[in-house]
């Protein structure tokens, strides 16, 4: 999924979620390594932006109607 977003792990974070706010990630993100962020995403599913889909051609997170239509060829 990171490859689909040019390695920008922040694109995978649910920044409007309660856990994101509770952990004060807006302020703490610059202090965290990529490995720490990946671990947080692996252990706390609430931090993952949804919807989330992966196939052999790439992946998408969040909902943008045009992006999803293009992705699925609709």
NUTORRO-904276 format. One record per residue (C-alpha): residue number from 1; chain; x, y, z. Coordinates in pm, 1 decimal, padded with zeros to 6 digits. Layout:
NUTORRO-904276
num = NUM cadena = A u = X v = Y w = Z
...
This chain:
NUTORRO-904276
num = 1 cadena = A u = 00000.0 v = 00000.0 w = 00000.0
num = 2 cadena = A u = 00286.0 v = 00238.0 w = 00074.4
num = 3 cadena = A u = 00404.1 v = 00198.5 w = -00283.8
num = 4 cadena = A u = 00064.3 v = 00326.7 w = -00405.5
num = 5 cadena = A u = 00123.7 v = 00646.0 w = -00206.6
num = 6 cadena = A u = 00491.8 v = 00692.0 w = -00292.4
num = 7 cadena = A u = 00595.6 v = 00576.5 w = 00054.4
num = 8 cadena = A u = 00393.4 v = 00846.5 w = 00231.1
num = 9 cadena = A u = 00267.8 v = 00655.5 w = 00533.8
num = 10 cadena = A u = 00071.7 v = 00958.4 w = 00655.3
num = 11 cadena = A u = -00175.0 v = 00898.8 w = 00370.6
num = 12 cadena = A u = -00273.8 v = 00574.0 w = 00544.4
num = 13 cadena = A u = -00359.0 v = 00736.7 w = 00877.7
num = 14 cadena = A u = -00715.7 v = 00807.9 w = 00981.7
num = 15 cadena = A u = -00646.4 v = 01163.0 w = 01097.3
num = 16 cadena = A u = -01011.3 v = 01227.0 w = 01184.6
num = 17 cadena = A u = -01037.8 v = 00926.7 w = 01417.0
num = 18 cadena = A u = -01060.4 v = 00936.7 w = 01794.9
num = 19 cadena = A u = -00745.1 v = 00727.2 w = 01847.4
num = 20 cadena = A u = -00541.3 v = 00960.2 w = 01623.4
num = 21 cadena = A u = -00654.3 v = 01253.1 w = 01835.5
num = 22 cadena = A u = -00613.9 v = 01067.7 w = 02166.1
num = 23 cadena = A u = -00252.9 v = 00984.5 w = 02076.6
num = 24 cadena = A u = -00196.2 v = 01346.1 w = 01965.4
num = 25 cadena = A u = -00044.8 v = 01220.6 w = 01641.7
num = 26 cadena = A u = -00086.0 v = 01557.7 w = 01472.5
num = 27 cadena = A u = 00185.2 v = 01687.8 w = 01704.7
num = 28 cadena = A u = 00377.5 v = 01362.6 w = 01751.1
num = 29 cadena = A u = 00410.7 v = 01247.7 w = 01386.7
num = 30 cadena = A u = 00735.5 v = 01436.0 w = 01321.5
num = 31 cadena = A u = 00893.6 v = 01256.6 w = 01619.0
num = 32 cadena = A u = 00799.3 v = 00905.8 w = 01503.1
num = 33 cadena = A u = 00998.2 v = 00687.6 w = 01265.2
num = 34 cadena = A u = 00837.0 v = 00505.1 w = 00975.2
num = 35 cadena = A u = 00889.0 v = 00176.9 w = 01163.0
num = 36 cadena = A u = 00704.1 v = 00315.3 w = 01465.7
num = 37 cadena = A u = 00414.7 v = 00433.7 w = 01248.3
num = 38 cadena = A u = 00390.3 v = 00097.0 w = 01073.9
num = 39 cadena = A u = 00384.5 v = -00074.0 w = 01413.3
num = 40 cadena = A u = 00107.4 v = 00159.5 w = 01529.0
num = 41 cadena = A u = -00097.9 v = 00084.8 w = 01216.4
num = 42 cadena = A u = -00042.6 v = -00289.6 w = 01267.0
num = 43 cadena = A u = -00151.9 v = -00285.6 w = 01629.6
num = 44 cadena = A u = -00434.8 v = -00031.0 w = 01616.3
num = 45 cadena = A u = -00675.5 v = -00077.2 w = 01325.7
num = 46 cadena = A u = -00857.3 v = 00242.9 w = 01423.0
num = 47 cadena = A u = -00557.3 v = 00439.1 w = 01294.7
num = 48 cadena = A u = -00600.0 v = 00299.9 w = 00940.9
num = 49 cadena = A u = -00790.2 v = 00521.6 w = 00699.9
num = 50 cadena = A u = -01091.6 v = 00347.3 w = 00548.3
num = 51 cadena = A u = -01212.1 v = 00225.7 w = 00312.4
num = 52 cadena = A u = -00893.9 v = 00037.7 w = 00227.2
num = 53 cadena = A u = -00846.1 v = -00184.1 w = -00078.6
num = 54 cadena = A u = -00546.1 v = -00353.0 w = -00240.3
num = 55 cadena = A u = -00521.7 v = -00547.4 w = -00563.5
num = 56 cadena = A u = -00232.6 v = -00646.1 w = -00789.2
num = 57 cadena = A u = -00230.5 v = -00306.7 w = -00963.3
num = 58 cadena = A u = -00217.5 v = -00094.8 w = -00646.3
num = 59 cadena = A u = -00433.5 v = 00027.5 w = -00363.3
num = 60 cadena = A u = -00661.3 v = 00303.3 w = -00235.2
num = 61 cadena = A u = -00752.0 v = 00443.7 w = 00103.7
num = 62 cadena = A u = -01020.8 v = 00692.7 w = 00193.5
num = 63 cadena = A u = -01315.5 v = 00759.3 w = -00031.6
num = 64 cadena = A u = -01300.2 v = 00967.9 w = -00342.5
num = 65 cadena = A u = -01575.4 v = 00858.5 w = -00581.1
num = 66 cadena = A u = -01379.1 v = 00936.4 w = -00898.3
num = 67 cadena = A u = -01063.7 v = 00759.8 w = -00775.7
num = 68 cadena = A u = -01263.2 v = 00448.5 w = -00683.3
num = 69 cadena = A u = -01450.9 v = 00447.3 w = -01015.2
num = 70 cadena = A u = -01119.3 v = 00478.3 w = -01202.0
num = 71 cadena = A u = -00955.6 v = 00210.2 w = -00987.8
num = 72 cadena = A u = -01234.5 v = -00038.3 w = -01056.7
num = 73 cadena = A u = -01286.6 v = 00069.5 w = -01416.9
num = 74 cadena = A u = -01643.0 v = 00189.7 w = -01366.9
